[in-house]
Amino acid sequence: MRPKIMTSHSIARSLNYNEEKVRIGKAQCLTAANFLKDLPRLTQEDKLRCFQRRMDLNERVCTSQHITLNFDPADKLSDDQMKKIAGQYMKDIGFERQPYLVYRHHDAGHPHCHIVTTHIRRDGSPIELFNIGRNQSEKARQQIEAEFGLVTAEMKKQAWEERQKIDSIQRINFIGRT
């Protein structure tokens, strides 16, 4: 699993991107956590309003987060598994009480989901983001890979390095033949 955490200036842009993917059939919203309504009753305006109210409590410029969780093509995940993984990831990085939306996308050669959220708490204070990728996210990734039996980032790196060695040997052999 490869998580990527991006800070955004516009929650509306992240939300619109994912909602458009849903509209054209390239994604589906799997869950809406910590909203006042259940997912089937939430409109796009409800989603945006919830985030906006939270973000208005703090004057920071960048208050929204757009997180992607990318999996190996060999990881065959059901929607339920992806929801559980996203929920566990959000808990592990300290965002379990934040409102967040999980969108599963079907527009790439690998399973992945997008998580739209804010790092502004209900009281207006921000969740600290300094080194979140290296600290909380990395630990969460490792635990989730083990718990769900996913292809690990280390296995992917090792396989990539092996391919690079083979490619180098093949180039040397090819050059030696000419």
C-alpha positions as CSV (number, residue, x, y, z in Angstrom):
1,M,0.0,0.0,0.0
2,R,1.2,3.4,-0.9
3,P,-0.5,6.3,1.0
4,K,-0.1,9.9,-0.3
5,I,-1.2,12.8,1.8
6,M,-1.8,16.1,0.0
7,T,-2.8,19.4,1.5
8,S,-5.2,21.4,-0.6
9,H,-6.3,25.0,-0.7
10,S,-9.8,24.0,-1.8
11,I,-11.9,21.3,-0.2
12,A,-14.5,22.1,-2.9
13,R,-12.0,21.2,-5.6
14,S,-11.2,17.8,-4.0
15,L,-14.9,17.1,-3.4
16,N,-15.9,18.1,-6.9
17,Y,-13.2,16.0,-8.5
18,N,-14.4,12.9,-6.6
19,E,-18.1,13.6,-7.1
20,E,-17.5,14.1,-10.9
21,K,-15.8,10.7,-11.0
22,V,-18.9,9.2,-9.3
23,R,-21.2,11.0,-11.7
24,I,-19.4,9.5,-14.8
25,G,-19.2,6.0,-13.3
26,K,-15.5,6.0,-12.6
27,A,-15.8,6.0,-8.8
28,Q,-18.2,5.3,-5.9
29,C,-18.4,6.9,-2.5
30,L,-17.9,4.0,0.0
31,T,-18.4,5.9,3.2
32,A,-19.1,9.2,4.9
33,A,-17.7,9.2,8.4
34,N,-18.7,11.7,11.1
35,F,-21.4,13.4,9.1
36,L,-24.8,14.2,10.6
37,K,-26.6,12.2,7.9
38,D,-26.1,8.8,6.5
39,L,-24.3,8.5,3.1
40,P,-27.4,7.8,1.1
41,R,-29.0,11.0,2.4
42,L,-26.0,13.3,1.9
43,T,-26.0,15.6,-1.0
44,Q,-22.8,17.2,-2.4
45,E,-23.9,20.5,-0.8
46,D,-24.3,18.7,2.6
47,K,-20.8,17.3,2.3
48,L,-19.2,20.6,1.3
49,R,-21.1,22.5,4.0
50,C,-19.9,20.2,6.7
51,F,-16.3,20.6,5.7
52,Q,-16.7,24.3,5.2
53,R,-18.2,24.9,8.7
54,R,-15.2,23.0,10.3
55,M,-12.6,24.9,8.2
56,D,-14.2,28.3,8.9
57,L,-13.2,27.8,12.6
58,N,-9.5,28.3,11.7
59,E,-8.0,31.0,9.5
60,R,-5.3,28.8,8.0
61,V,-5.0,28.9,4.2
62,C,-4.6,25.2,3.6
63,T,-7.1,23.3,5.8
64,S,-8.2,20.4,3.6
65,Q,-6.5,17.0,3.0
66,H,-6.8,14.8,0.0
67,I,-5.3,11.4,0.8
68,T,-4.9,8.5,-1.7
69,L,-4.3,4.9,-0.7
70,N,-2.9,3.0,-3.6
71,F,-2.7,-0.8,-3.6
72,D,-0.9,-3.4,-5.7
73,P,-2.9,-4.9,-8.6
74,A,-2.5,-8.2,-6.8
75,D,-4.4,-6.9,-3.8
76,K,-8.0,-7.9,-4.6
77,L,-10.0,-5.8,-2.2
78,S,-13.8,-5.8,-1.8
79,D,-15.5,-2.5,-1.1
80,D,-16.0,-3.5,2.5
81,Q,-12.3,-4.3,2.9
82,M,-11.3,-0.9,1.4
83,K,-13.7,0.9,3.8
84,K,-12.2,-0.9,6.7
85,I,-8.6,-0.2,5.5
86,A,-9.5,3.5,5.0
87,G,-11.1,3.7,8.4
88,Q,-8.2,2.0,10.1
89,Y,-5.7,4.3,8.3
90,M,-7.7,7.4,9.4
91,K,-7.7,6.2,13.0
92,D,-4.0,5.4,12.9
93,I,-3.0,8.9,11.6
94,G,-5.2,10.6,14.2
95,F,-8.1,11.6,11.9
96,E,-10.8,9.1,13.2
97,R,-13.0,11.9,14.6
98,Q,-12.7,14.1,11.5
99,P,-15.5,14.2,8.9
100,Y,-14.2,12.3,5.9
101,L,-15.4,10.7,2.6
102,V,-13.9,7.6,1.0
103,Y,-14.1,7.3,-2.7
104,R,-13.1,4.1,-4.5
105,H,-11.9,4.9,-8.0
106,H,-12.1,2.5,-11.0
107,D,-9.9,4.5,-13.4
108,A,-6.5,3.0,-13.0
109,G,-4.8,-0.4,-13.3
110,H,-4.6,-0.7,-9.5
111,P,-7.1,-0.6,-6.7
112,H,-7.1,2.8,-4.9
113,C,-9.2,5.2,-3.0
114,H,-9.3,8.9,-2.3
115,I,-10.1,10.3,1.1
116,V,-11.3,13.9,1.4
117,T,-11.1,15.5,4.8
118,T,-9.9,18.5,6.8
119,H,-7.3,18.7,9.6
120,I,-9.4,21.3,11.6
121,R,-10.9,19.8,14.7
122,R,-14.4,20.6,16.0
123,D,-12.9,23.2,18.4
124,G,-11.1,25.0,15.6
125,S,-7.6,23.7,16.5
126,P,-5.6,22.0,13.7
127,I,-4.3,18.4,13.8
128,E,-0.5,18.7,13.6
129,L,0.7,17.6,10.1
130,F,4.5,17.9,10.6
131,N,6.1,14.7,9.5
132,I,2.7,12.9,9.4
133,G,3.8,11.0,6.3
134,R,7.0,9.7,7.9
135,N,5.7,9.1,11.3
136,Q,1.9,8.2,11.6
137,S,1.3,7.3,8.0
138,E,4.3,5.0,7.7
139,K,3.5,3.1,10.9
140,A,-0.2,2.8,9.8
141,R,0.8,1.5,6.4
142,Q,3.0,-1.2,7.9
143,Q,0.3,-2.3,10.3
144,I,-2.5,-2.3,7.7
145,E,-0.3,-4.3,5.2
146,A,0.3,-7.0,7.9
147,E,-3.3,-7.0,9.2
148,F,-5.0,-7.3,5.7
149,G,-2.3,-9.4,4.0
150,L,-1.5,-6.8,1.4
151,V,1.5,-6.7,-0.9
152,T,4.0,-4.6,1.2
153,A,5.8,-1.5,0.0
154,E,9.0,-3.3,0.8
155,M,8.1,-6.2,-1.5
156,K,7.3,-3.8,-4.3
157,K,10.6,-2.0,-3.8
158,Q,12.5,-5.3,-3.8
159,A,10.7,-6.5,-7.0
160,W,11.5,-3.1,-8.7
161,E,15.2,-3.4,-7.7
162,E,15.3,-7.0,-9.1
163,R,13.8,-5.8,-12.4
164,Q,16.4,-3.0,-12.6
165,K,19.2,-5.5,-12.1
166,I,17.8,-7.8,-14.8
167,D,17.4,-4.8,-17.1
168,S,21.0,-3.8,-16.5
169,I,22.3,-7.3,-17.2
170,Q,20.3,-7.5,-20.4
171,R,21.6,-4.1,-21.6
172,I,25.2,-5.2,-20.8
173,N,24.7,-8.5,-22.7
174,F,23.0,-6.7,-25.6
175,I,25.8,-4.1,-25.8
176,G,28.4,-6.9,-25.6
177,R,26.9,-8.7,-28.6
178,T,27.2,-5.7,-31.0
